Amino acid sequence: MSFFRITLHRSFIGMPQRTRDVLSALGLHRRGQIVFQTVSAQSAGMIMKVKELVRVEEVDRALTKREVQDSRRPDKGFWLESRVGALNGGAKAKATGEGEEEVRL
Amino acid sequence: MFGPFRITSSLSGGLLWKIPWRMSPMQKLRQRRRLRAVDQVVETVAKALAKKGETLKSLDRWKEEMPTEAQMLPRDKYSMFDRKAKKYRKGIHKLPKWTRVSQRVNPPGY
């Protein structure tokens, strides 16, 4: 099963009500939003109505909202080494009661 | 003619918006990119539907009637028919919402 991955690339401000209705039927409410629609004549017809405003790709799997968010999240710039305490002197860390996490930049 | 109280069209009439007569090379570049982006969308949709063996009337009509960016003449990319304009042509950037609407074909002979 394949899907259309539709991104609202251009704003719908000032566009006719019909166009806005088509976008909301596709599930697009803000610029840059990504939605997935199954490949069918119905969804294709809606895309054709708003082809100037969207970017479309064909993909095999629809991502969930969470997966889309994760894919768009920028790199934090640091990561946590969670096992650092256990590696060098676990006893000392336990004695001082410090957390076993270290921030690496 | 000079000085602080000179009469200009914006002073006497209030709001004045001017649209240049011709498009800049960068505007034309972006226009070509937008045309290509729309072609890309149509292509993707057509390919996906062909794989499923479905047809779509609006898609067939578009493919039949509308030229792609490569097939278009520069004349049609950057200008459009206007019955009130000199030589019946005006810049496509005078069309309202011109960056978000498709205007590709013009009356034959103009």
Backbone of each chain as ProteinMPNN parsed JSONL, in Angstrom:
{"seq_chain_A": "MSFFRITLHRSFIGMPQRTRDVLSALGLHRRGQIVFQTVSAQSAGMIMKVKELVRVEEVDRALTKREVQDSRRPDKGFWLESRVGALNGGAKAKATGEGEEEVRL", "coords_chain_A": {"N_chain_A": [[0.852, -1.196, 0.0], [0.604, 2.155, -0.896], [1.387, 5.593, -0.208], [0.545, 9.091, -0.412], [2.769, 11.55, 0.412], [2.201, 14.554, 1.627], [3.096, 17.877, 1.644], [2.34, 21.029, 2.912], [3.352, 23.627, 1.202], [3.118, 26.252, 0.324], [1.467, 29.16, 1.575], [-2.066, 29.418, 2.365], [-3.289, 31.815, 2.571], [-5.558, 34.282, 1.589], [-6.488, 32.77, -0.488], [-9.161, 31.265, -2.449], [-12.258, 30.205, -0.887], [-12.99, 27.619, -1.572], [-10.577, 26.393, -2.198], [-9.298, 26.506, 0.291], [-10.995, 24.833, 1.675], [-10.524, 22.401, 0.428], [-7.889, 21.976, 1.193], [-8.226, 21.706, 3.971], [-9.712, 19.428, 3.969], [-7.84, 17.642, 3.131], [-6.378, 17.594, 5.386], [-4.579, 19.545, 5.977], [-3.496, 22.251, 7.737], [-1.674, 24.162, 8.513], [1.215, 25.937, 7.354], [3.921, 24.062, 6.026], [3.175, 21.775, 7.198], [2.901, 18.189, 7.31], [1.141, 15.605, 5.788], [-0.264, 12.319, 5.344], [-1.774, 10.518, 2.772], [-3.728, 7.903, 1.451], [-2.967, 6.396, -1.711], [-5.196, 7.168, -4.092], [-7.866, 7.763, -6.436], [-9.485, 9.683, -5.395], [-7.977, 11.107, -3.414], [-5.983, 11.981, -5.081], [-7.349, 13.67, -6.805], [-7.965, 15.73, -5.047], [-5.419, 16.653, -4.499], [-4.73, 17.6, -7.008], [-6.31, 19.853, -7.098], [-5.018, 21.609, -5.443], [-2.435, 21.843, -6.354], [-0.544, 23.847, -6.745], [0.168, 24.668, -4.277], [1.256, 22.668, -2.745], [3.764, 20.145, -1.99], [4.477, 16.96, -3.21], [5.126, 13.559, -2.501], [5.58, 10.078, -3.236], [5.203, 7.492, -0.985], [5.994, 4.408, 0.788], [5.013, 3.854, 3.289], [2.904, 5.184, 5.795], [3.809, 7.654, 8.029], [3.47, 8.073, 11.573], [2.085, 10.807, 13.515], [3.835, 11.392, 15.552], [6.227, 10.233, 14.66], [6.742, 11.828, 12.461], [7.204, 14.254, 13.745], [9.515, 13.569, 15.197], [11.296, 13.11, 13.116], [11.635, 15.631, 12.175], [12.761, 17.059, 14.159], [15.422, 19.086, 15.204], [18.987, 18.395, 15.608], [20.151, 17.968, 18.952], [22.633, 18.844, 19.803], [24.069, 17.871, 21.916], [24.648, 14.853, 23.863], [23.552, 12.266, 26.136], [25.596, 10.319, 28.205], [24.786, 7.494, 29.503], [25.89, 5.333, 30.87], [28.235, 6.028, 32.106], [28.888, 6.294, 34.794], [28.867, 3.69, 35.802], [31.031, 2.673, 34.473], [33.514, 4.048, 35.155], [34.492, 3.708, 38.277], [32.074, 2.868, 39.889], [31.343, 2.593, 42.525], [32.172, 4.91, 43.817], [30.489, 6.785, 42.717], [28.112, 5.895, 43.683], [28.478, 6.298, 46.377], [28.701, 9.083, 46.638], [26.29, 9.704, 45.711], [25.737, 10.791, 43.318], [24.271, 11.395, 40.082], [24.242, 9.016, 37.376], [24.817, 10.059, 34.933], [26.338, 11.754, 32.289], [26.994, 14.768, 30.61], [27.833, 15.16, 27.335], [29.431, 17.24, 25.007]], "CA_chain_A": [[0.0, 0.0, 0.0], [1.438, 3.351, -0.962], [0.764, 6.817, 0.306], [1.059, 10.402, -0.807], [3.264, 12.383, 1.508], [1.845, 15.882, 1.139], [3.568, 18.989, 2.475], [1.802, 22.335, 2.521], [4.551, 24.427, 0.998], [2.736, 27.667, 0.196], [0.362, 29.561, 2.446], [-3.363, 29.54, 1.69], [-3.865, 33.132, 2.876], [-6.089, 34.99, 0.429], [-6.965, 31.865, -1.53], [-10.614, 31.104, -2.39], [-12.758, 29.31, 0.158], [-12.966, 26.237, -2.084], [-9.203, 25.896, -2.052], [-9.059, 26.28, 1.727], [-11.776, 23.655, 2.078], [-9.815, 21.216, -0.072], [-6.722, 21.772, 2.053], [-8.604, 21.176, 5.277], [-10.141, 18.048, 3.739], [-6.606, 16.84, 3.081], [-5.806, 17.591, 6.738], [-3.509, 20.539, 6.048], [-4.009, 23.453, 8.4], [-0.653, 25.177, 8.65], [2.284, 25.813, 6.361], [4.997, 23.171, 6.429], [2.604, 20.552, 7.78], [3.013, 17.002, 6.467], [0.102, 14.595, 6.005], [-0.189, 11.139, 4.475], [-3.063, 10.088, 2.235], [-3.571, 6.715, 0.603], [-3.029, 6.703, -3.145], [-6.491, 6.846, -4.693], [-8.313, 8.827, -7.34], [-10.079, 10.744, -4.583], [-6.942, 11.973, -2.849], [-5.261, 12.589, -6.207], [-8.159, 14.786, -7.267], [-7.806, 16.843, -4.102], [-4.072, 17.204, -4.699], [-4.753, 18.376, -8.248], [-6.949, 21.149, -6.828], [-4.115, 22.503, -4.701], [-1.089, 21.449, -6.774], [0.39, 24.973, -6.674], [0.475, 24.99, -2.871], [1.802, 21.527, -2.009], [4.793, 19.273, -2.548], [3.965, 15.602, -3.036], [5.992, 12.409, -2.768], [4.908, 8.807, -3.01], [5.974, 6.696, -0.023], [5.407, 3.087, 1.033], [4.433, 3.723, 4.624], [2.5, 6.457, 6.395], [4.39, 7.867, 9.349], [2.545, 8.656, 12.538], [2.368, 12.205, 13.808], [5.026, 11.392, 16.404], [7.401, 9.941, 13.823], [7.01, 13.021, 11.654], [7.816, 15.228, 14.651], [10.879, 13.145, 15.506], [12.154, 13.265, 11.941], [11.871, 17.047, 11.903], [13.416, 17.702, 15.306], [16.847, 19.293, 14.934], [19.946, 17.769, 16.501], [20.23, 18.716, 20.203], [23.95, 19.418, 20.004], [24.749, 17.12, 22.977], [23.934, 13.624, 24.174], [23.797, 11.797, 27.487], [26.269, 9.031, 28.353], [24.083, 7.034, 30.685], [26.616, 4.285, 31.594], [29.561, 6.511, 32.461], [29.092, 6.047, 36.218], [29.169, 2.269, 35.994], [32.315, 2.343, 33.861], [34.662, 4.46, 35.983], [34.245, 3.836, 39.715], [30.652, 2.877, 40.216], [31.203, 2.703, 43.977], [32.319, 6.312, 44.19], [29.28, 7.486, 42.306], [27.052, 5.496, 44.601], [28.743, 6.902, 47.679], [28.366, 10.506, 46.62], [24.882, 9.839, 45.356], [25.56, 11.554, 42.072], [23.611, 10.675, 38.985], [25.192, 8.303, 36.536], [24.761, 10.588, 33.577], [27.27, 12.831, 31.996], [26.627, 15.45, 29.379], [28.937, 15.349, 26.381], [29.103, 18.219, 23.972]], "C_chain_A": [[0.886, 1.243, 0.0], [0.631, 4.588, -0.583], [1.342, 8.033, -0.39], [1.538, 11.099, 0.45], [3.13, 13.828, 1.036], [2.322, 16.936, 2.137], [2.909, 20.266, 1.987], [2.966, 23.304, 2.435], [4.235, 25.917, 0.934], [1.517, 27.943, 1.057], [-0.95, 29.662, 1.661], [-4.024, 30.876, 1.997], [-4.321, 33.791, 1.577], [-6.556, 34.089, -0.683], [-8.481, 31.691, -1.393], [-11.033, 30.073, -1.338], [-12.728, 27.858, -0.295], [-11.589, 25.606, -1.894], [-8.885, 25.592, -0.598], [-9.788, 25.037, 2.199], [-11.082, 22.368, 1.63], [-8.616, 20.917, 0.821], [-7.131, 21.188, 3.397], [-9.139, 19.757, 5.135], [-8.945, 17.108, 3.642], [-5.963, 16.746, 4.464], [-4.687, 18.592, 6.903], [-4.058, 21.84, 6.623], [-2.957, 24.527, 8.591], [0.497, 24.879, 7.683], [3.393, 24.931, 6.883], [4.499, 21.871, 7.011], [2.709, 19.394, 6.782], [1.875, 16.059, 6.797], [0.311, 13.451, 5.014], [-1.594, 10.758, 4.051], [-2.81, 8.853, 1.38], [-3.694, 7.118, -0.863], [-4.367, 6.23, -3.691], [-6.876, 8.007, -5.59], [-8.865, 10.001, -6.533], [-9.018, 11.696, -4.029], [-6.171, 12.672, -3.968], [-6.022, 13.794, -6.751], [-8.024, 15.993, -6.359], [-6.435, 17.486, -4.266], [-4.039, 18.065, -5.958], [-5.38, 19.757, -8.048], [-5.971, 22.135, -6.197], [-2.656, 22.273, -5.093], [-0.078, 22.589, -6.698], [0.867, 25.224, -5.251], [1.219, 23.87, -2.158], [2.983, 20.901, -2.747], [4.363, 17.842, -2.232], [5.055, 14.583, -3.337], [5.153, 11.155, -2.586], [5.782, 7.973, -2.094], [5.237, 5.391, 0.26], [4.614, 3.023, 2.327], [4.044, 5.105, 5.124], [3.119, 6.564, 7.776], [3.313, 8.392, 10.291], [2.96, 10.098, 12.806], [3.667, 12.32, 14.609], [6.29, 11.166, 15.582], [7.77, 11.138, 12.954], [7.699, 14.073, 12.508], [9.265, 14.864, 14.92], [11.811, 13.364, 14.319], [12.487, 14.736, 11.684], [12.629, 17.741, 13.016], [14.9, 17.891, 15.02], [17.725, 18.599, 15.966], [20.127, 18.619, 17.748], [21.579, 19.406, 20.39], [24.71, 18.752, 21.142], [24.006, 15.807, 23.165], [24.352, 13.126, 25.536], [24.49, 10.447, 27.434], [25.712, 8.402, 29.617], [24.889, 6.012, 31.492], [27.968, 4.751, 32.102], [29.883, 6.235, 33.921], [29.507, 4.616, 36.482], [30.559, 1.939, 35.479], [33.494, 2.796, 34.723], [34.228, 4.724, 37.43], [32.789, 3.95, 40.082], [30.419, 3.091, 41.702], [31.234, 4.162, 44.42], [31.04, 7.1, 43.872], [28.137, 7.176, 43.256], [27.216, 6.217, 45.947], [28.346, 8.378, 47.695], [26.909, 10.742, 46.235], [24.655, 10.654, 44.087], [24.872, 10.707, 41.014], [24.64, 10.039, 38.087], [25.211, 8.811, 35.103], [25.738, 11.73, 33.408], [26.861, 13.463, 30.668], [27.861, 15.636, 28.533], [28.509, 16.371, 25.353], [29.701, 17.798, 22.641]], "O_chain_A": [[1.807, 1.358, 0.808], [-0.599, 4.616, -0.632], [2.468, 8.014, -0.888], [0.802, 11.222, 1.428], [3.861, 14.269, 0.15], [1.99, 16.885, 3.321], [2.915, 20.556, 0.791], [3.502, 23.747, 3.451], [4.998, 26.742, 1.435], [0.655, 27.085, 1.245], [-0.954, 29.95, 0.464], [-5.208, 31.053, 1.711], [-3.576, 33.851, 0.599], [-6.982, 34.578, -1.729], [-9.03, 31.947, -0.321], [-10.259, 29.194, -0.959], [-12.469, 26.963, 0.509], [-11.461, 24.45, -1.489], [-8.284, 24.565, -0.281], [-9.273, 24.277, 3.018], [-11.057, 21.376, 2.359], [-8.355, 19.764, 1.165], [-6.472, 20.284, 3.911], [-9.036, 18.962, 6.07], [-9.022, 15.939, 4.019], [-5.094, 15.903, 4.684], [-3.92, 18.51, 7.863], [-4.97, 22.447, 6.062], [-3.299, 25.689, 8.81], [0.713, 23.742, 7.262], [3.772, 25.03, 8.05], [5.284, 20.965, 7.29], [2.617, 19.593, 5.57], [1.658, 15.74, 7.966], [0.974, 13.604, 3.988], [-2.502, 10.684, 4.88], [-1.805, 8.768, 0.674], [-4.422, 8.048, -1.211], [-4.635, 5.03, -3.744], [-6.295, 9.09, -5.518], [-8.733, 11.159, -6.929], [-9.132, 12.915, -4.15], [-5.755, 13.821, -3.817], [-5.425, 14.808, -7.112], [-7.973, 17.132, -6.822], [-6.299, 18.707, -4.185], [-3.407, 19.121, -5.984], [-5.028, 20.712, -8.739], [-6.082, 23.345, -6.392], [-1.75, 22.476, -4.286], [1.122, 22.337, -6.598], [1.862, 25.918, -5.042], [1.761, 24.088, -1.075], [3.173, 21.098, -3.947], [3.935, 17.551, -1.115], [5.809, 14.724, -4.3], [4.148, 11.163, -1.876], [6.962, 7.764, -2.376], [4.037, 5.268, 0.016], [3.668, 2.245, 2.455], [4.763, 6.08, 4.905], [2.969, 5.662, 8.6], [2.371, 9.063, 9.87], [4.027, 10.548, 12.388], [4.483, 13.213, 14.38], [7.302, 11.835, 15.79], [8.947, 11.428, 12.738], [8.656, 14.71, 12.069], [10.146, 15.723, 14.883], [12.967, 13.753, 14.489], [13.497, 15.05, 11.054], [13.089, 18.872, 12.853], [15.571, 16.937, 14.628], [17.269, 18.258, 17.057], [20.245, 19.841, 17.654], [21.663, 20.436, 21.059], [25.893, 19.038, 21.326], [22.879, 15.651, 22.694], [25.401, 13.522, 26.044], [24.054, 9.54, 26.725], [26.144, 8.758, 30.714], [24.616, 5.827, 32.678], [28.782, 3.918, 32.498], [31.037, 5.967, 34.256], [30.396, 4.36, 37.294], [31.204, 1.022, 35.988], [34.391, 1.997, 34.993], [33.689, 5.779, 37.764], [32.326, 4.998, 40.531], [29.423, 3.695, 42.1], [30.45, 4.595, 45.264], [30.589, 7.947, 44.644], [27.318, 8.032, 43.591], [26.25, 6.673, 46.559], [27.731, 8.856, 48.648], [26.371, 11.835, 46.412], [23.554, 11.135, 43.817], [24.895, 9.476, 41.055], [25.79, 10.478, 38.042], [25.574, 8.085, 34.178], [25.919, 12.559, 34.3], [26.44, 12.779, 29.736], [28.843, 16.221, 28.991], [27.369, 16.368, 24.887], [29.535, 18.497, 21.641]]}, "seq_chain_B": "MFGPFRITSSLSGGLLWKIPWRMSPMQKLRQRRRLRAVDQVVETVAKALAKKGETLKSLDRWKEEMPTEAQMLPRDKYSMFDRKAKKYRKGIHKLPKWTRVSQRVNPPGY", "coords_chain_B": {"N_chain_B": [[7.816, 71.976, -7.883], [10.233, 71.076, -6.733], [11.269, 70.591, -3.25], [9.588, 70.472, 0.04], [6.767, 70.449, -0.245], [5.966, 69.358, -2.639], [4.012, 68.128, -5.357], [3.251, 64.869, -5.65], [2.294, 61.684, -7.027], [1.817, 59.884, -4.976], [1.541, 61.5, -2.756], [-0.682, 63.112, -3.31], [-2.659, 61.299, -3.828], [-2.637, 59.423, -1.807], [-2.424, 56.112, -0.93], [-0.195, 54.297, -2.936], [0.624, 51.846, -5.108], [3.151, 50.424, -6.954], [3.76, 48.421, -9.701], [6.43, 47.035, -11.339], [7.142, 47.306, -14.857], [8.435, 45.224, -16.218], [9.586, 41.884, -15.455], [12.114, 40.912, -13.112], [15.266, 39.202, -13.664], [15.623, 37.368, -11.578], [13.067, 37.037, -10.571], [11.964, 35.776, -12.748], [13.42, 33.435, -12.735], [12.549, 32.262, -10.341], [9.906, 31.937, -11.026], [10.099, 30.014, -13.064], [11.011, 27.888, -11.516], [8.81, 27.472, -9.868], [6.913, 26.687, -11.761], [8.061, 24.287, -12.55], [7.904, 22.912, -10.16], [5.164, 22.491, -9.906], [4.777, 20.872, -12.141], [6.192, 18.683, -11.272], [4.63, 17.778, -9.108], [2.304, 17.011, -10.467], [3.339, 15.002, -12.068], [4.196, 13.109, -10.131], [1.743, 12.395, -8.956], [0.455, 11.332, -11.196], [2.083, 9.127, -11.806], [1.803, 7.561, -9.49], [-0.915, 6.969, -9.547], [-1.095, 5.591, -11.942], [0.273, 3.288, -11.312], [-1.53, 2.043, -9.652], [-3.482, 1.649, -11.437], [-5.578, 3.403, -11.811], [-7.682, 6.032, -13.079], [-7.942, 9.579, -13.657], [-9.963, 12.286, -14.208], [-9.4, 15.052, -14.071], [-6.671, 15.034, -14.036], [-6.021, 13.87, -16.52], [-7.044, 15.827, -18.219], [-5.441, 18.004, -17.555], [-2.945, 17.047, -18.402], [-3.379, 16.851, -21.086], [-4.006, 19.444, -21.927], [-2.245, 21.323, -20.786], [0.98, 22.671, -21.212], [4.265, 21.502, -20.276], [6.873, 22.929, -18.202], [9.214, 22.888, -19.73], [8.227, 22.745, -22.272], [7.011, 25.128, -22.703], [6.869, 28.423, -24.163], [9.098, 31.192, -23.661], [7.683, 33.58, -23.738], [5.091, 32.812, -22.89], [5.652, 31.983, -20.381], [6.359, 34.21, -18.907], [4.628, 36.266, -19.522], [1.237, 37.324, -20.191], [-1.973, 37.13, -21.844], [-3.791, 40.126, -22.338], [-6.573, 42.016, -22.91], [-6.699, 44.72, -22.706], [-4.187, 45.733, -22.729], [-1.269, 47.232, -24.242], [-0.335, 45.902, -27.311], [-1.594, 43.627, -26.535], [-0.522, 42.178, -24.39], [0.644, 41.503, -21.097], [2.813, 41.605, -18.229], [3.246, 38.595, -16.384], [3.382, 38.896, -13.717], [1.541, 40.732, -12.988], [-0.781, 39.546, -12.562], [-3.219, 38.799, -10.138], [-2.229, 37.11, -7.155], [-0.207, 35.703, -8.433], [1.922, 33.984, -7.927], [0.819, 31.742, -6.937], [-1.051, 30.609, -8.547], [-2.028, 28.816, -11.521], [-1.141, 29.789, -14.678], [-0.907, 29.199, -17.774], [-1.588, 28.861, -20.47], [-2.546, 30.775, -23.358], [-4.818, 32.773, -25.385], [-5.114, 31.466, -28.719], [-2.993, 32.787, -31.202], [-2.472, 35.137, -29.914]], "CA_chain_B": [[8.541, 70.864, -8.472], [11.101, 70.538, -5.682], [10.897, 71.078, -1.928], [8.788, 69.566, 0.858], [5.332, 70.405, -0.555], [5.78, 69.037, -4.05], [2.882, 67.234, -5.63], [3.564, 63.596, -6.289], [1.07, 60.879, -7.086], [1.531, 59.239, -3.702], [1.099, 62.507, -1.792], [-2.021, 63.615, -3.606], [-3.661, 60.236, -3.88], [-2.537, 58.5, -0.692], [-1.744, 54.839, -1.175], [0.163, 54.05, -4.339], [1.446, 50.669, -5.322], [3.638, 50.379, -8.323], [4.295, 47.14, -10.146], [7.299, 47.319, -12.474], [6.624, 46.843, -16.139], [9.015, 43.933, -16.572], [10.037, 41.065, -14.337], [13.571, 40.826, -12.995], [15.747, 37.836, -13.964], [15.417, 36.481, -10.417], [11.63, 36.701, -10.554], [11.742, 34.786, -13.81], [14.012, 32.172, -12.264], [11.643, 31.666, -9.353], [8.7, 31.526, -11.751], [10.4, 28.728, -13.706], [11.069, 26.857, -10.468], [7.439, 27.165, -9.431], [6.288, 25.906, -12.828], [8.617, 22.938, -12.479], [7.389, 22.257, -8.946], [3.81, 22.023, -10.212], [4.965, 19.727, -13.04], [6.655, 17.565, -10.434], [3.469, 17.277, -8.358], [1.422, 16.323, -11.416], [4.051, 13.781, -12.455], [4.141, 12.163, -9.012], [0.364, 11.909, -8.83], [0.155, 10.494, -12.358], [2.812, 7.868, -11.669], [1.215, 6.771, -8.402], [-2.222, 6.463, -9.976], [-0.877, 4.604, -13.002], [0.673, 2.05, -10.66], [-2.743, 1.418, -9.132], [-4.387, 1.427, -12.551], [-6.755, 4.265, -11.744], [-7.617, 7.223, -13.929], [-8.493, 10.78, -13.04], [-10.328, 13.174, -15.302], [-8.698, 16.339, -13.986], [-5.268, 14.783, -14.39], [-5.953, 13.681, -17.974], [-7.268, 17.131, -18.855], [-4.233, 18.818, -17.353], [-1.858, 16.52, -19.248], [-3.719, 17.109, -22.475], [-4.11, 20.863, -22.27], [-1.214, 22.213, -20.257], [2.362, 22.328, -21.525], [5.176, 21.505, -19.128], [7.75, 24.111, -18.191], [10.173, 22.781, -20.828], [7.545, 22.924, -23.563], [6.447, 26.479, -22.817], [7.686, 29.491, -24.716], [9.369, 32.227, -22.658], [6.563, 34.504, -23.844], [3.965, 32.355, -22.08], [6.078, 31.813, -18.988], [6.511, 35.471, -18.173], [3.61, 37.259, -19.841], [-0.073, 36.725, -20.449], [-2.875, 37.926, -22.671], [-4.652, 41.117, -21.708], [-7.184, 42.715, -24.041], [-6.577, 46.169, -22.549], [-2.782, 46.148, -22.75], [-0.675, 47.496, -25.544], [0.062, 44.652, -27.977], [-2.365, 42.542, -25.919], [0.293, 41.373, -23.488], [1.152, 42.141, -19.879], [3.654, 40.71, -17.439], [2.431, 37.652, -15.602], [3.419, 39.337, -12.318], [0.413, 41.634, -12.733], [-1.923, 38.69, -12.235], [-3.332, 38.639, -8.693], [-1.788, 35.817, -6.596], [0.429, 35.028, -9.569], [2.861, 32.927, -7.556], [0.112, 30.575, -6.419], [-2.055, 30.126, -9.493], [-1.464, 28.342, -12.779], [-1.547, 30.549, -15.859], [0.072, 28.665, -18.722], [-1.981, 28.971, -21.875], [-3.127, 32.041, -23.773], [-5.633, 32.57, -26.586], [-4.291, 31.233, -29.902], [-2.784, 33.963, -32.032], [-2.046, 36.283, -29.112]], "C_chain_B": [[9.492, 70.216, -7.477], [10.595, 71.012, -4.33], [9.945, 70.154, -1.217], [7.335, 69.455, 0.435], [5.055, 70.095, -2.011], [4.627, 68.045, -4.229], [3.379, 65.991, -6.332], [2.305, 62.744, -6.24], [0.759, 60.218, -5.75], [1.049, 60.248, -2.667], [-0.336, 62.943, -2.065], [-3.064, 62.502, -3.56], [-3.623, 59.283, -2.702], [-1.769, 57.263, -1.077], [-1.417, 54.672, -2.658], [1.072, 52.835, -4.411], [1.886, 50.664, -6.768], [4.172, 48.991, -8.611], [5.164, 47.424, -11.357], [6.764, 46.706, -13.759], [7.144, 45.459, -16.492], [9.479, 43.209, -15.312], [11.553, 41.037, -14.311], [14.004, 39.398, -13.321], [15.517, 36.868, -12.806], [13.95, 36.092, -10.282], [11.323, 35.634, -11.588], [12.28, 33.425, -13.405], [13.064, 31.481, -11.294], [10.353, 31.194, -10.015], [8.92, 30.18, -12.429], [10.435, 27.609, -12.678], [9.679, 26.476, -10.001], [6.723, 26.324, -10.476], [6.756, 24.459, -12.764], [8.1, 22.185, -11.262], [5.986, 21.716, -9.192], [3.877, 20.808, -11.148], [5.333, 18.475, -12.258], [5.491, 16.927, -9.679], [2.569, 16.453, -9.286], [2.024, 14.978, -11.819], [3.943, 12.699, -11.381], [2.76, 11.541, -8.891], [0.04, 10.952, -9.971], [0.815, 9.131, -12.24], [2.151, 6.965, -10.629], [-0.121, 6.175, -8.815], [-2.076, 5.399, -11.049], [-0.486, 3.26, -12.413], [-0.547, 1.291, -10.143], [-3.751, 1.122, -10.242], [-5.657, 2.251, -12.495], [-6.576, 5.448, -12.684], [-8.304, 8.381, -13.222], [-8.733, 11.793, -14.156], [-9.517, 14.469, -15.276], [-7.231, 16.195, -14.377], [-5.112, 14.638, -15.905], [-6.116, 15.006, -18.711], [-6.024, 18.004, -18.742], [-3.134, 18.377, -18.299], [-2.116, 16.851, -20.714], [-3.572, 18.59, -22.83], [-2.898, 21.696, -21.892], [0.175, 21.757, -20.688], [3.198, 22.277, -20.248], [6.099, 22.72, -19.239], [8.692, 24.087, -19.384], [9.523, 23.053, -22.183], [7.065, 24.355, -23.774], [7.428, 27.444, -23.472], [7.945, 30.509, -23.609], [8.238, 33.26, -22.58], [5.414, 34.124, -22.921], [4.347, 32.173, -20.621], [5.987, 33.121, -18.233], [5.475, 36.523, -18.535], [2.317, 36.552, -20.194], [-0.932, 37.677, -21.277], [-3.637, 38.921, -21.821], [-5.249, 41.966, -22.817], [-7.005, 44.224, -23.941], [-5.138, 46.653, -22.704], [-2.316, 46.413, -24.174], [-0.101, 46.196, -26.095], [-0.534, 43.412, -27.295], [-1.569, 41.65, -24.982], [0.634, 42.169, -22.248], [1.98, 41.121, -19.117], [2.796, 39.833, -16.559], [2.41, 38.058, -14.124], [2.346, 40.365, -12.004], [-0.845, 40.855, -12.383], [-2.027, 38.557, -10.716], [-2.994, 37.222, -8.249], [-0.992, 35.013, -7.618], [1.412, 33.954, -9.168], [2.154, 31.664, -7.087], [-1.03, 30.131, -7.318], [-1.358, 29.682, -10.774], [-2.018, 29.172, -13.921], [-0.544, 30.188, -16.939], [-0.298, 28.888, -20.173], [-2.669, 30.302, -22.122], [-3.946, 31.809, -25.029], [-4.747, 32.368, -27.812], [-4.18, 32.509, -30.742], [-2.359, 35.186, -31.24], [-0.879, 35.913, -28.24]], "O_chain_B": [[9.566, 68.992, -7.373], [9.611, 71.747, -4.256], [9.521, 69.149, -1.787], [6.705, 68.44, 0.732], [4.036, 70.513, -2.56], [4.331, 67.239, -3.346], [3.866, 66.048, -7.461], [1.366, 63.045, -5.503], [-0.406, 60.008, -5.414], [0.245, 59.91, -1.799], [-1.116, 63.122, -1.13], [-4.234, 62.761, -3.278], [-4.486, 58.413, -2.593], [-0.614, 57.337, -1.497], [-2.27, 54.884, -3.52], [2.16, 52.82, -3.834], [1.09, 50.875, -7.683], [4.958, 48.451, -7.833], [4.677, 48.007, -12.327], [6.031, 45.717, -13.74], [6.401, 44.619, -16.999], [9.727, 43.813, -14.268], [12.204, 41.126, -15.352], [13.188, 38.479, -13.258], [15.246, 35.688, -13.025], [13.629, 34.959, -9.922], [10.538, 34.716, -11.35], [11.674, 32.393, -13.694], [12.806, 30.282, -11.402], [9.777, 30.181, -9.62], [8.054, 29.307, -12.386], [9.947, 26.508, -12.934], [9.396, 25.302, -9.765], [6.016, 25.373, -10.143], [5.963, 23.527, -12.902], [7.884, 20.974, -11.316], [5.65, 20.619, -8.745], [3.135, 19.841, -10.976], [4.859, 17.374, -12.537], [5.374, 15.703, -9.614], [2.133, 15.356, -8.94], [1.331, 13.964, -11.903], [3.643, 11.541, -11.67], [2.618, 10.328, -8.744], [-0.567, 9.901, -9.762], [0.201, 8.105, -12.533], [1.964, 5.769, -10.852], [-0.432, 5.03, -8.485], [-2.829, 4.425, -11.076], [-0.861, 2.213, -12.94], [-0.594, 0.061, -10.188], [-4.747, 0.434, -10.02], [-6.685, 1.866, -13.051], [-5.454, 5.814, -13.036], [-9.125, 8.195, -12.324], [-7.837, 12.111, -14.937], [-9.014, 14.927, -16.302], [-6.632, 17.097, -14.962], [-4.196, 15.204, -16.502], [-5.424, 15.276, -19.692], [-5.611, 18.654, -19.702], [-2.468, 19.202, -18.924], [-1.186, 17.098, -21.481], [-3.074, 18.936, -23.901], [-2.555, 22.656, -22.581], [0.512, 20.582, -20.545], [2.872, 22.932, -19.258], [6.098, 23.435, -20.242], [8.953, 25.126, -19.991], [10.172, 23.526, -23.115], [6.749, 24.748, -24.897], [8.645, 27.301, -23.352], [7.114, 30.678, -22.717], [7.889, 33.743, -21.503], [4.831, 34.978, -22.253], [3.495, 32.202, -19.733], [5.59, 33.152, -17.068], [5.443, 37.583, -17.909], [2.296, 35.35, -20.46], [-0.644, 38.868, -21.387], [-4.076, 38.602, -20.716], [-4.511, 42.576, -23.59], [-7.135, 44.938, -24.935], [-4.898, 47.857, -22.799], [-2.869, 45.908, -25.151], [0.569, 45.467, -25.363], [-0.037, 42.298, -27.462], [-1.911, 40.481, -24.802], [0.887, 43.371, -22.326], [1.858, 39.916, -19.338], [1.758, 40.258, -16.052], [1.539, 37.626, -13.369], [2.25, 40.825, -10.866], [-1.849, 41.43, -11.962], [-1.035, 38.235, -10.062], [-3.413, 36.25, -8.877], [-1.09, 33.787, -7.662], [1.722, 33.082, -9.979], [2.793, 30.636, -6.863], [-1.886, 29.356, -6.892], [-0.244, 30.113, -11.073], [-3.232, 29.247, -14.108], [0.532, 30.779, -17.023], [0.576, 29.083, -21.017], [-3.288, 30.879, -21.229], [-3.801, 30.774, -25.679], [-3.721, 33.037, -27.937], [-5.168, 33.212, -30.955], [-1.929, 36.179, -31.828], [-0.378, 36.751, -27.49]]}, "name": "protein", "num_of_chains": 2, "seq": "MSFFRITLHRSFIGMPQRTRDVLSALGLHRRGQIVFQTVSAQSAGMIMKVKELVRVEEVDRALTKREVQDSRRPDKGFWLESRVGALNGGAKAKATGEGEEEVRLMFGPFRITSSLSGGLLWKIPWRMSPMQKLRQRRRLRAVDQVVETVAKALAKKGETLKSLDRWKEEMPTEAQMLPRDKYSMFDRKAKKYRKGIHKLPKWTRVSQRVNPPGY"}
